[in-house]
Amino acid sequence: MSYTTDHSKKTIAILEGVGLNGYSQKVNRQFAADVYAGLTAKEKSLPSKYLYNKRGDEIFQQIMDMEEYYPTRAEYEIFEMHRHEMLKYFSQDSIPFRLIEFGAGDGTKTKVLLRHFLEQQADFSYVPIDISTNIIEELTTDLAEKMPDLKVQGIQDDYFRAIDRLKSSFNGQQVRNVVLFLGANIGNFSNSESITFLKEIATHLSPGDLLMTGFDLKKNPERILTAYFDKPGVTKAFKHNLLLRINEELKADFNIDNFQYFPIYDPMEGSIRSYLVSKKEQQVTISAIDEVVEFEAWEAIYMERSQKYSLNDIEGLAQHSGFSVMHHFYDSQKLFTDSLWQLD
Ligand code: AVI
């Protein structure tokens, strides 16, 4: 039997739970299958969405607080500076609006807008959507306490299913959807994934609805690289944490000291690509999937891509996915933009 047939058979077995070496009750099968596929491919990789377990969320919070990592502060400044103008766009023609946030997290930045919109007595509701039940519960409890007048409908679900659930709940009343996809998260998709994602958003909205996305802009390559190659090693710990997660959840024996963190920035493509590189020839056993992964000396695992954009890149994405750019909101140094689009 060929390698690919064997390989896909084992992936299916893992997904069905039979390839899980007795651990099927405790293991997230999709995670196990993705780790298997990524680490047994010719060019090894791990999906960056798995960086965010509890410990990963905590380290990412530390990244956002670091001096080197400018995007979070820049976007916060954008909200502070442009909240008045944003409200004008969101509430144009005096139609009530629904602020739908994908991947809401703790809503720190969004609270700047929510507070302002409440002060201005805008007719709106806030719909944070996140796949994590914990996040939605914590955020809605926190908002009920801090902003009791805010209309909130937190939804724990997949983004698109959540938008569909909303449709039926507004019984004919005209309302403008304003989707927020903040924090440069779009940059973690490949170009084709971004277009697919944006087009999918378009199919779930109506003409005239709005989408505001956070894009990290192309800038001095040294500044970009430093944001991902900080001296204290916080980003390194963020990447190593995924190996530790595999150790814990899939009973593996990665030794993180044997994997060097190495990001590169390609100014032509505008992307940071980050790797963990095996410092020596070694074997790693992943007991839950009954697999021994061989590493050659200096063989890399591709961990994450973080795309940076020019205004042309952003306009191209809008056009390809059926939106028109209404406005780019910038921070004072033009490091970042929240780009507001309207569905044609
Ligand atoms: C979540 N995402 C936008 C971050 C980024 O900038 O790509 C994740 C990150 N990875 C390393 N540092 C931050």
Residues whose N, C-alpha, C, O or C-beta is under 5 A from the ligand:
A	BS01	AVI	I63 G183 A184 N185 T235 R305 S306
